[in-house]
Amino acid sequence: LDFMDEFLERADHNILEKARDLDGQVAVDFRPVRGRIEKLGEEQLREICTDGEPDAVNATITLHEVPGELKVAALRNLHRMNPRLLIIVEWNFFLENVLSETSLEFLFNVRQIASDWLEALRVHYSFEEVREVIRSVLTQAGGQVTCPADQRQECYLNIACWRALLEACGFKVVPPNPGILNYADRPDVAGLGDQPWYIAAFQQNESIPIAMVQAVPR
C-alpha cells in the first residue's frame, strides 16, 4: 500500500528480485494497492483482503509520516484488516518534525537544499566548516528546516506512545518471539527492550533508537 506509483513499482521490482532467490521454496504474489492507510476506502480494503484476513501486516518506518491527528485513523484502518499479527517498527523517541504537506517536498529536495547552502556558505567559510553546519541542521538531533517551530506537528513517537495508540484502536500488544533476534543484521544492537514487550531493533548514530512492537486484534 502506497500513495505513489513510483514506490509501488520499485517495491514490485525489489520483491520479484528477492523472489528469484526463493524459487521453488515459496510462491510470491505482489499486488500493489494505491492509497494512504489513514484514508483507506472500502474498495482498497477489499483489494488488500482479497484472500481473506492477512496473516501479518508490516509497517516499518512509515506510520510516523502520518499526520499526528490522523494516526488513530491509520491504526483503526489497520484494525479493519483484522490481521493475525501486526508488526510496527518505528523510531523510539519524541521529535517535532515537519508539516504533513511539506515532509515529502523536503525529502525529495534535500540534496538540492544542501547544495544551495554549500554554495552560499563557501563564500565565507571553509568546506569543512560548511559541511559541519549543514550536517547539523539536516540531522534530527540538530534541527529541522522545513517549517517554523510553532507550526510543527509531532511525527516520531516513543514506543510507549505507540503501545497506547494500538490499545486505544483495538489491538493488544504481545511479547515478541525472541527468535526474531536471530535474523538481526547487527546482533550487538538488537535485543529485548527494557520491558519485554518490544524489541530494541537498531541504534542509529548512537542516538536514534528503533524498536519493534507486535500486536494482535483484541
Buried (B, 14 or more C-beta within 10 A) or exposed (E): BBEEEEEBEEBEEEEEEEBEEEEEEEEEEEEBBEBBBBEBEEEBBEBBBEEEEBEEBEBEEBBBBBBBEBBBBBBBBBBBBBBEBBBBBBBBBEBBBBBBEBBEEBEEEEEEBBEEBBEEBEEEBEEEEBBEBBEEBBEBEEEBBBBEEEEBBBBBBBBEBBBEBBBEBBBEBEEBEEEBBEEBEEEEBBEBBEEEBBBBBBBEEEEBBBBBBBBBBE
